[in-house]
């Protein structure tokens, strides 16, 4: 299947005899951007249409200002925002498009409206069960997927989110009318510089309308050649689908005819059905949380074995105390039972003969406490078909190579420090002229090989530290990196794209209490040596950032999360240079999980306790696995 031509090519596919053959199965993931608001703005940014929709909603569903309302597939949030303007106090919008959700949040802040917006796929987004009195899907936002089963999954999401006998309100294209009246070809000027040409055909099965849109700028030429579709439901078919999911009392209230400021091609918005239905009755008896995998096996490092990363080369009292705190926190989780595996000598046999149903993988020490073998633990679980939390072996291997992560970040246009890859075995290598510089191992985690001497300001200091690392980590490649002296930040995320993807409040490292003369870095001493000033004098606080920088950090973290194949939770560290430009330091695909680690500190900034953070991670992982495997949650 050929993909649509990229906007920068200045070309199109030319004449296309079969629109359906060129339709990407996931067209909806990329279509809804600024160009969409330009081409369709005459309808979807039309205040009169929004007012009409909300008037109908209030009239037909009888919603009240104290009702909790979910706007599913909210787009740029026009219905959510209009409800907030009218005094509705509990309105939440959810949409898959990061661009539109971000725009909705910006508009809500500008108008000081009380509305919440979240990013998520309507089929899989995690919402608190029975928490909304009314779910709305408006603006013809239903029926985008290839399979009708996916449309049913969206209705299942709405059903689960609704209280007992809650109301679902939808408008959908009138399929019967559209089959007879759709415009096969049209073109129109969008503004003084842009025009759009459209052509449409029914799919081979007659159930979907396939559209092609070529957007042209008068001077720059073709901006996009894109394809999209929508399933055409008749009244009988949409009612049948809703009833198959469990909705009752399906009522059709009006046939909505949209207005257009340009009064031209209305497309799928030309003739809409407006309907309401009732969710099934739900028991009023308090029910325990549903858990897909109630029996959880926690996989950890082996305290019996040496550990070269830890101070003294073995588990210390602080490590054992951390483990006990973890067990106390996990014991608070209702509906789950936990067993712990930390004997690596018998690990292979244990996994083979007593296979866990789900593993919380906290073995960031690596197999046999060898950091180079961290990826071997999830690889072993994959071999036995055991589902687990956190990153897979490919992501761990990728993120272990700092130079490779830097190259990927550059490809995503994420700022990175200047850097040179240095092989200490190459006696002819020339030291770069970057001073001050940070010298650190290319492979590794837990800040091994990064001490107060890692910041060098002269070639002599660089040579001395390189020789020191040759002895400590023989044969390991090094990075000579621009030393960033500005503010240092960490961004923690819990969840997965397409599900619930939660960005935590940004953390800033507070070096103000560190004694003078010591370089401002989070090195080995800050993590493993309680007697070091780095351990006692460095503090952490919630970052004070401009909204632009906060958004940029979140966007860059999400892009890296997806590109590197992270799962369930991850941490991204950034630091500003002397001019204030924020650059990526490193990616932590399975970051520290302890009570005093950065992830839990960030959770504390938003009022969460340590058990809350752990539950979020476990639930994110189990929701991902359950969706992949089609597992039905068991009542806890």
N, C-alpha and C positions, 0 to 999 in steps of 0.2 A: 504493500500500500504506500503510495506517495504522500509525504507530508505536505502541508501548505507551505508555500514559499515564504521565507523569512522577510520581514518588513524592509530590511536593508538591501535586498537584492535588486530592487527596481524592476522585477519581472513577475509574471504570473504564470500559471499553468497553461494559459491560453484556453481555447475551447475544450470543454470537458463534456463528454457524452454521457457519463454515468457519475453523478454527484456522490452517490452512496459509496462508490469504490474509493473515493478520496477522503471519506469522513474518518478522522481519528476516533478511536473508541473512547478516548478521554479528553475530547475537545473542550469540555467544560472546565478543565483544570487551568487552561491558559487564556481562554477567550475574555474573561471578565476583568478587564483592565481599563486604563484611561481611554483607550480607543473605543471600547464598548460604550462608555458613557458619552463619547462624542457622537457615535453613529446612532445610538438609541436614546440619546438624551431628550429628544423631543417628546418621548413617552415616559421613560423611566425616571427622568428628572423633572417631570411636569407636576407642579404642585397641585393642580386641579385634579389630576388622576389620583394622587395620594389622598387628598381630602375626600374624594368620592369613595375610595376603598375603605378608609377608616370610618366614615359615616355608615357605610354598609355593615362593617364589622360590629360597631356599637349597636346598631339597630337590630341585627339578626342574632348576635351571640349574647347580647345583654351584659357585656363585660362591665365591671365596675373598677373604679380607680385604684382600689386596694388589691385587685386580682393580680396574681403572678402570671405574666404573659411571656411566652416564648415565640420569637419571630424566627422560624427555621428557614434557612436559605434567605437570609435578610438582605443580601447584596450590600449596597452602600447605606443601608439602615433607614431608608426613608419612612417606612411604616413605623419602625421602632421609635424614631425621633418624633414623628407626629403624635404618637401615643404619649410620649413624655411631655410634649408641649401641651397636651390636653389634661395634664395632671396625673397620668398614670405613674405610680411610684415604683413598680416592680416590673420592669421590662428588660428582656435580654434578647439580643440578636446573635445568631450563629450563622456563619457562612464559610465556605471553603476558600474563597478568594482572599488572600492576604492583603492585596491592594484595596479591595472594597471595605474590608473590616477596618483597616487602618484609616481609610477616609471617613468611615462612620464614627470612629473614636474622635477624630479631629473635629468633626462637625459637632459632636456632642459636647466636647470641651469648649468650643467656641461659643456655643449657645448656653453653656452651663446647664445642660440637661442631665437628668438622672437616668442614665441608660447604660447597660453593660453590654459589651460586644466580645464575642469569643470566636476564634477560628476553629473550624472542624468540619469534617465530612458528615453530612446529614445522615448517612447510613450507619456510621460507626461512632459518632461523637458521644462521649460519656457525659450523661446528665443525671442529676439526682432523681431517682424514681419518684413518681407521684408528687412532683414539686411545682407543677404549673396548673393553673385553672383553665388556661386557654392556650392552644398552640395555633399559630397562624402560618400559612404558607401562601404568600400573595405575590402579585406581580408576575404571574405565569412562571413560577419557578419550580414546577414539578414535571417530571417526565423526560429528563435529559439523558438517562442511561440507556445503554444498548439493550439491557434485559429488563423485563417487567419485574423480575424478582428483586432488582435493586430499587425500583419504585416502592415495592412492598416493604423493603427494609427501611426506607425513609418513613413510611407510615408506622412501622414498628417502633422506631425511635420516638415519634410523636406520641404513640399510645403509652409507651413506658413512662414518658415524662409527665403525662397528664394524671391528675388526681382522679379518683373514682367518679365516673360520669362527667369528666371534663369535656371541654368543647374543642373540636378541631375545625378551623375555618380555612378554606382553600379557595383560590380561583385558578382555573385551568382553561386552556384553549378549548373552545367548543369543537371537538374533533369532527363531528358531522358537518358542521358549517364550513370548517377550514378545508376539508377535502374538495368541496365544490367551489370555494371562493378564493383560494390563495392566489396571489399574484405570481405568475411564472417568471416574469422578468420586470425589473424596475430600476430606475436610477434617480438620484436626487442629490442636490447640493446640500451638504450638512451645514456649511458656513461659507465664508468668502473664499476659503482656501481648499476645502475638502469636499469631494463628492464620493458617493458610494454606489456601486452597481451590485444588484442582487439577482440571483436566479434560484428557483426552487423546483423540486420534483418530489413526488411521493416515493418512498422506499418500495422495494420490490414486493414486500408483503402488504403494502398499503397502510401500515400501522404507524409510520413515522413520516414527518415532513422534513426533507433534507434541504438545507439552505447553504448557498455559497455567497460570500460577501467579498468584493474587491474594493478596498478603500484606497483612494488616490489623492495625493496632495498636488495642487496645481503646479507647483514648482519642483518638488522633490520626487514626484512620480509615485509609484505604487508603494503603499505603506504596509498592506497586508492582503493576502489572498487566503481566506479562512472559511472553514466549513463547520456547520453545527446542525443539530437536529432536535426534534421534540416528538415524543410519542403523542399520537392523536387519540384521545379517549372520547367515546360517546358518553352520554349520560349513564346509560346502562352499564358500560364497561367500567367507568370510574366507581360507580356505586358497588358493582360486583367486587372490584379489587378491595375497596375499603371494608366491605363486609367480610371478605375472606380473612382480613387481618384482625377483625374483631370489633370494628366500629359499627354502630347502629344509628337509627334515626337519621339517615342521610337525607338532607333536604336541599333542594335547589331553589335559590331565592331570587336570582336576577341574572339577566344576560348583560354583562358589562361591556360597553363600547368605549374604548379608550380615546382620549383626546390627544392631539399632536400639535405642537407649536408650529410645525412645518406643514401640517395637514397633508402629508403624503403617505408613503408606504408604512402601514402599522404592523406588518408582519404577523407574528403569532399573538400580538396584543389586540388584534382587531376585534375579536369577538370572544369574550370569556364567560365561562360559567362560574357563578358564585355559589358556594355550598357550605353547609355546616353538617357536622355529625357528632355523635356522642361516643366517648370512650367507654370500654366495658366497666361494669361495677367492680370495685376492688374491695377486698376485705378491710375492715377498719381495725382489725386486730394488728397490733404492731408485729412486723415481721423482721426477722434477722436479715442482715446484709447478705446478698447473694454472692457466693464466691465460686468461681469456676474450678479452682484447685485448692480445696480446704487444707490438704496435707502438704506442708511445705518443708523441704529439706534445705537447710542452710549449709552451704559449702564454704569452708574457710581455710586459711593458712594453717600449717601444722606446727603447733607450739613445741613439739618434741624435736624438731629439726633445726639446724642452724639457719639463720637468715642474714645474709651478708648486708642487706640494706639497713637493718635495724642497728641501733647503737650497741656496740659490743658483739654484734653478730648473732644475737638470739632474741627471743621474745622477752620483754621487760615487764616489770609490774604495771607500767602504764598501759601496755598492750593487753594484759590480762584483765585489767580494770575496764578497758574499752569493750572487751568481749562480754563481760558481765552486764555492763550498761545496755549493750545491744540486746542481750537475752531478756532483760527486764522490760525494755521497750516493746519487743516483739510479743511478749506475754500479754500485753494490753489489747492485742488485736483480736476482737471477737470473730468467731467463725473460722479461725485458722489454728492449726496445731503445728508446732515446729520441732523438728529433730535436727541435730547438728552433726556434720561430718567434717572432721579435721585430721584424720589419720590418712596421710597420703600413701603409706605403704600398702594399705588394703583398699584404697579408693577404687581402683579398677574392678576388683572383685565385688566390692559392695554395690557399685553401680550396675554391674552385670546381673548379680543374683537377687538384689533387693531394689529393683529399679524405682526411683522416686517418680511421683506424678508431676512434681514441679520443683525446680531448684531456684532458690535465691542465691545467686552466685556472688559471694563476697570474698572470693579467693583472689584478691588483687596482689597477693604475694607471689602468685604463680605456682605451678605444680612443683612439689618438693621445695617450696619457698624460693624458687629460682625465677626472678623477674622476667628472664628471657623466655620462660615457659608459661607465662600468663595465658597466652592464647591457647595452650594445650588443654586447659581445663574446659572451656566451652567446646573445643574440638572433640574432646572425649564425650561430652554430653551429647553433641550432635551425632556421634557414632552410635550411641545407644538410643537415639531418638528421644532423649529426655528434654522437655522444654525448660527454659531457664530465663532469668532476668539478665538485662544488660547486653553489652555488645557481644557480637559473635567473633570468631577467630579472625576473620578478614579485617574487620574494623580495628581490632586490637593490634594486629600486625601492622596495619597501615599507620595508625596513630603513634606506634612505637618509634617510627622513623620521622624525626622532627623535620628533616629537610624535605621529605616528601609531602608532609602536611603543609609546609610553607609553600611549596610549589602549587599545591591544589588551591590553597587560599588565594594565591596570586591569580590563578585562572578564574577565580570567582570575583576578582577585583576587590579583594579584601586587603587593606594595607598590612604590610609585614615589615619587620626590620631588615636593613641591609645585612647580608650574611655571606660567609664563605665556608664551603665544606673543606675540611682539612684532614688529611690522612696522616696520622703521626708516623706511620711507617715510611712515608715518602720524605726522605731526607732532603730532597731538592725542592720541596714545596716552599713557596714564597709567602711570608706572612702578609696579610692585607693591612692596609694603612687605615684601619677603622679604630680610632681611639677617642674616648674610652670604649672598651669592648667588653663583652661578656663571652667567656669561653666555657663551653659545656659539652657533654657527650651528645652525639647525635642520636644514639639509642639509649633508652632508659626512662625511668620514672622515679617518683619519690625523691627527686632532687639529688639523687646519687651523683657525685662528681661536681656538684655546685656548692662551693663554700665561699667564705668571705673573700678568698683570694681569686675567685673566678672573674671579678671585675678588674680589668687591667688597663693601665693608662699609658704604658710605654711598651716598645718592643721587648725590652728586657724582662718586664713583668710577664708579658705574654709567653715568652720562651720558658720562663721558670714554671709557669702554671701548666703549660703543655707537658713539660717533663714530669711534673707532679702527677698529671693524669695518666701519662704513659705507665707509671709505676702502679697507680691505683687500678686502672682499667686498661691493661695492655691490649694493644691492637684495635682499640675501639675508635672509630672516626669521631672527629670533633667538629663543632661549629664555632666559628669566630663571628660573633654577632654584634651589631650595633647595640650599645648599651642605652636603653631607654630610661630617662631620668624623671619622667613625669608621673602622674597618678597611675596607680595600678588597680585594675578592676577584674572581677570574676562574675561571669554570667552562668547561672545554673538553670537547667531546664529539666522538667519531668514530664514524660508523656511521649507521644509519637505523632508525627504528621498524619493527618487524616482521622486521628482520634482526638484526644484532648492533649494539647501541646501547651504546657504551662511554663512561662518564663518567670523566674523568681526575681525579687528585688535585687538590683545589682549591688554587689559588695565592693567596698574599696579598702585597700590595705592602708592602715594608718601607721606610718613610720615616724611620726612626730616624736614619739618617746624613745626612739632608738638612739643610743649614745653616739656622739659625733665621732667621725672617723671610720665608722663601719658603713660599707656600701648598702644602699637601700634595696635589698633583694630578699626573696623568700627561698633561702638555700637549705642545705641539708640540716644545718643546726636548728633552723626554725621548726623543723618537723620531728626531729629525733633526739635532740639534746636538751633536757629540761634545765641544765645548768647554764645554757648559753643565753646571752642577752637577747639573741634573736627569738628565743622561746618566750622570754618573760616580758620583753619591752615592745614587741610588735602587737598592735591591736587591729581590730577589724570593725568597720562601721558601714552603715548603709550609704551608698554613694549619693552625692548631690550632683546631678547631671542636668544638662539642658535636655528638653524633650527630643531634640534632633539626635543628640548623642545616645540617649537611651534607646531610641528606635533603631539607630544604626547598629548598636551592640546586639540588640535582640534579632534584627534581620540577619546580621552576619553569623550569629550563633546558629540560627535556624538553617541557614544555607549550608554551613559546615556540617551540622548534624545530619542533614539529608545526604549530602555528597559523600561523607565518610562512612555512612552506613551505621551511625550510632543508633541505639535503641534504649527506650525506657527512661534513661537519665544520662546526663553528661554535664561537664563543666568546661567553660571556655575562658581562658585567661588572656587579658589584654593589658597593654600599657601605653601611655602617651609618651611621645618624644618631647624634646625641649620646647617645641613650638605648639604643643597641645594636640597633635595628630595622634589618634588612637590606633595602635597596631596590634596584631595578633601575636601573643607569646606562644601559647600551646593549647592543644585540645586534650581533654581527659575523658575518654569514652566510658570508663568505669571509675569515676572519681571517688575520693575518700568518703566512706559511709559512716564514720564514727560520730559520736555525739558532739565532738569539738571541731569537726571538719567544716570547711567552707560551706558545703551544701546545707548543713544543719543551721549554720549561722544565718544564711540567707532565708531559710524557712522561718527562723525566729523573727526576722524583720517584718514578716507578714502575719505574725501572731500564731505560728504553728509550733507544736511541740515535736520533740524527736520522734515519738511514735507516729505522729501525723505524717512526717516526711517518709518514714519507712513504709507506711501503709500506701502512700501515694505511689511510691516506686513499685511495690508489689502489685498494686492494682493496675498500674499502667502496663506492666509486663504481662500480667494474667489476661487483661483485656486484649492485648495484641495477640497473644498465643491463642486465646479462645476464638477470636475472629478468624485467625488463619486456619484453625482446625475445626471450626464449626462446633465447638464445645458448648453445651448448654449449661449455664451456671447451676450449681447445686445449692439449695437453701442451706445456709450455715447452721 
